[in-house]
Amino acid sequence: MKSIAVLPGDGIGIEVMEACVPIFKELNLDIKLKYGEIGWKCWINSANPVPNETWNLIKNCDAVLVGAITSKPKHEAEQELKVKSSNTTDYVSPVIQLRQKLQLFANVRPIVSLINNKSFEVYIIRENTEGLYSGLDFNPIPEPLENFINESTSKYSNKLKNGAATIRIITEEGFNRLLKFSSEWALKHGKSNIVIADKPNVFRNSSDIIFRLIKKYSLDYPMLNYTVENIDAVAMWLVKKPQKYEIVICENQFGDILSDVGAAVMGGLGLAYSGNYGLKETAYFEPVHGSAPKYSGQNKVNPMAMFLSIAMLLNFLGYKEASQSIQKAVEYTAKDKRFCTFDLSGAATLSESAKHIIEEAVKIYGNL
């Protein structure tokens, strides 16, 4: 029996999870759900958004399903903390903690045509641990770094005392494993074209690592085509002609932005889902929308991104037919306005939409 750590999170994450998880039982899957806590309430009550109990739970599960999580700027995190702690300035997003501690370096964001007349299937694969999200974000700037900057250029002379600095990290090891993962993903999903979206005309030196690795992978995977395109051009073409792309690889920040552009192309964050993978057996899956406090408790938000995340999780665990059933049920429902929520111009409630998707998935599963 497989086990899943279910972490509902904050805000609408809790009610969306509650509406969607019955699908495991309705499909009669041999899976045990184990619930844990994560998110903003954990932070304000204990100065730890991912309790030790949750880490222990994750260690004993085969995969993790995460709901929407609230994350706020540093000063708000400090103000809302209810307990005194030496860690009051050390709030780290639970999402970042999961990715880093579980060594989940690849974030996969499928961009698929669910409500669009165009037919496209794009996978944006984002490096999760490096880039501009490496955690090297300084204010004030440490003196050794300030000295290094002043030695490298004179244009910031006498301007750094009240400044801030963030360092973009691209390592050969990190991007090598991302290219390896992405190449294997392309083969498994019948894709042949891989675009690395970066800004090589600006980040000339760090991008040079990418070009060197592409030469290597072009030899290792001669059946695949590797090209580098400017991130801004990729964003424009993703909106204008998404079918132009199959696999798009990005460093952390670029991938964060580009994948939300892709969500808009799909029809909104209510449809956007993701999986986070690494070299180990554990992976975690989540809808990418926020906790949306203003909608919490109103039974009106879209459950489709959570269902698609569950489908992705089940595929990872080897439940292929169940995964396909949920995917198809969402596809059918997204085209039927009677069961769409307000963000897709429908009038259905969260619970009505979720109930219909579960019923459709059960029908499809029974016919496979």
N, C-alpha and C positions, 0 to 999 in steps of 0.2 A: 504493500500500500504506500502510495506517495503522500507526502504531507506538505502543506502550504502554510507559510506564515502570513496571516492576514492582518494588515496594519491599516485601519480605516483612516487615520489622520485627523484633519480638522475640518470645520465648516461643512460644506456640501460633501466632502469626502466621506463622512460618516453615513449620510443618508443614501448616497449613491452606492456605497459598498453594500449597505443593508438591502437595497433593492435588487442588486445584481448577484450576490453570492448564492441565492437559492438555486441558481442554474446548475451548480455542482450536484445537488441532490436530485433535481428534476431529470438530469441526464444519467442518473444512477452511476456516477463515476466512483471508482475505488480510490477516493482521495479523502484525507483527513484535514480539516481546516483548524488551524491553531491561531487564536487571536492574541495580539499584543498591542502595546501602546507606542505611539510615536507622534511627534509634532509639538505645536505651540503650547498646549496645556502642560505637557511634560516639562517644557522649558521653564514656564513661569512658576511652576510648583516645585521644581527640583534643580533648576539650572542645568538640565540635561535633556535635550530634545529626543535623544535615543537612549532610554534607560538600559541599564545592564541586563535586566530581565529580557528585554527585547533582543539584545545581541545573543543571549543564550538560546532564545527561541529560534532565531534565524539559523544558528549553528546546527540545530536538530531538524531542519526542514529542507526539502528538496528545491523549493523556489519561494519567492516572496511576492505578494500582491500588495501594493501600496496605494492608498487613497490620496486625495489632494491634501497638501500640507501647507500651512501658513508659515511664511518666512518674512521677517521684517528687518529694516536697517538696524545697525548697531545701537544707536541711541534709544530706539524704541524697545529693543530687546532688553536693555539695561533698565529702562523705566518700568517695564511691566513685570520684571522679576519680583516674585513675592518673598523669596528667601535670600538671605545674605550669603554670598559665596565668593571665593577668590576667583571664580571663573566667569564673573559677570561680564567681562569684555570678550569672552571667548566663545560667543555663540557661533556655531557652525551649522549650516543648513543640514537637516537630516538626510536630504537627498545626496549632498556632497559626501557626507559621512558614509552612507551606504556604498557609494561608488568607489570611494577610496579604500575603505577598510575591507571590503569584499573583493577589491582589485577588479572591478568591473569596468574595463577600459573602453568598451564599445557600446555606445548608445545608438540603438537602431530605431529610426522613426519612419515607418512606412507612410508614404503619401500616395493614396489610391483614390480612384474615381468612384465615389459612392453615390453622389447626387449630381455629378457633373456629366454633361453630354459627351465630353471628351473622354477617351479611354487612356488611362495612364497608370503606371505602377512604378513608383520611384522609392528607393530606399536611401534615406539620408543617414549616413553612419558617422557619428560624431565621436571624436576622441574625448574621453571622459576625465582624464586625470592630469593633462598638461595644458599647453596653450596659455591664454590669458586668465584662465581659471585655476592656475596652479596653487593659488593661495599666497603668492608673493605680492601682496598688495600693502603698500606702506604709507602711513601718514602719522607722524612725520617721516621723512626719508632718513634711514640710518646713515650715520656719518660715513662709513666705508663706501656705501653705495653712492652717496652724494659726491664723495671725492672721485669715485670712478667715473661718474657722469661728467664732472667738470674736467677730468683729464681727457675724456673722449671728445668733448665739444665745448666751445666757449659760449654758445648761444644761451645757456642757462646760468651764466655767471651771476652770482648774487641774487638768484631768483628761487633757489630750491629750499630755503629755510622754512618757508610756509607752504611748500609744495607737497605733492604726493607722487608716488611712482608705483606702477604695476609692471611686472616682468613677464614676458611671454616666453614660455619654455617649450621647445621642441627638441626631443631627444631622438636619436637614431633608433634606440631600443623601443621607445614608445610608438613612433610612427611605423616602425617595421611590423610590430605585432598588429597594428591597426590595418595595415595593408594586407597582411596575411589573413586576418579575419575577414576583411571585406572581399578579398579574392575568393575565398572559400564560400562566402555568402552568395556571391554572384553566381558561382557554378551551381550551387544548390537550388537557386531560384531562376535558373535559365537566363541569366543576364551575361552580357559580354562587354559592355562599355562602362568603364569606371572613370569618373571625373573627380579630380582633387580640386576643391574650391578653396583658393587661398588668395593672397595678394602679393605675388612674387615680385611685382614691379616696385613694391614698397618694402616688404620684408625680404630683402634680397638674400641676406645671409642665412636666416633660419629656413627660408624656403628652399635653399640649395640642398638641404638634407633630403627634402621631398623629391627633388629631381634625381638625386643620386639613387635613391631607393627605387624610383620608377624604372630606371634602367635595369636594375636587378630583377624586379618582378616581371618586366616584359620578357625576360629570358626564362624565368621560372614558370610563367603562365602565358605561353605564346598565344593561347586561344582567347585571351582577354586584351582589350585595348585600354591603355592608361593615358589620360591627358590631364593637363593642369589648366584651369580657367580662373579668371579673376572672380572673386566672390560676388562683387556687385553685378557683374554680367550674368552670373548664374542665377542670382535672385531675380533679375529682370526676366530671364528666359523661363524660369520656373513658373512665373505668373503668366507669361505670354504663351508659352508652349511647353507645358510640363512633360509631354510625351517625348520631348527631346532627350530626357535623361533616364537612366536606369539605376545606377549606383552613384551617389555623390558623397565624397569623403571630406570632412572638415576638421580643423582643430576646434577646440572646445567652444570658444565664444562665437566664432563664425557659424558653427553647427547649431548653437543655441538659437541664434537669430534666424538662420536659413530654415530651420525646421519649423519655426512658427510661421514663416512665410508659406511654407508648404501646407501648414494647417489651414491657413486662409484659402489656399487653392482647393483644398478638400471640401471646405464648407464651414470651417470654424473649429475652435478648440474643443467643441463638444464631440468631434469625431477623431481627434488626434490622440494617438496611443503610442506606447514605446516599450522597448525591452532593453535591459542593460546586461551585457554579457562580459565574461572574462575567461581566463584560462581554467578556472576551477569549475566545479559542477553546479554551483549555486548561481542563480540569476534572479533579477527582480524586474517586475513589470508594473506599469502605472499609466493612467491617463495623464496627459500633460497639462490639463487645465488647472487653474489655481483653486484655492479653497472657497473663493467667492462668498465671503461672509454676508454680503447683502442679500444673497439668495438662500442662505441657510434656513432650513425649516419650512420652506415654502412649497416643497414637493413639485418643483417646476423645471429643474435642470435636466440636461441631456445625459442619459446613461450609456450612450453608444460607445463612447471612448473607453469606458470601463469594460464593457462586454468585449470590445476588440482587444483590450489588454489581456483579458482572461483567455481569449482565443489564442493569442500569441504565447501565453504561459502554457496552455495545454499542449500546444504544438511542441514547445521546448521539452515538456515532460513525456512526450511520446503519444499523447492522445490525439492523433491526427484527425480522426473522423469527428470527434467532438469539437475540435478546433474549427474544422471546416463548416460544421453545422451552425456554430455561433456566427462565424464570419458571414455566411450566406443569410442567416436570419437578420443580421444588422443591415446587410445590403438591401434586402427586400423592404425592411421597415423604413429605411432612410428615404425610399421612393414613395412611401405611402403616408401622405400628410396627416391622415387620421391618427397615426400613432407617433408623430414627430412632436417634439417639444418646441417651445416658442422660438428658439434660436434657428430652427429650420423651417420657420413659418407655419408651424403646426400649433394645435391647441391642447395636445395631450399632456398629462402630468408626468412627472418622473415615474411614478409607480405604474401608470397605465402603459407607458412606453416600454418599461422594463418587463412587465407582465407579458406583453405581446411578443417581445423578442424571445423570451424564454419559451413561450408556447410554440413559436415558429421553429426555434432550434430543436425542440423535442420532436416535432413532426419530421423535420429534415433528418435528424439523427436516426429516427426509427426506420427511415426508408433507405439508409445507406447499406 
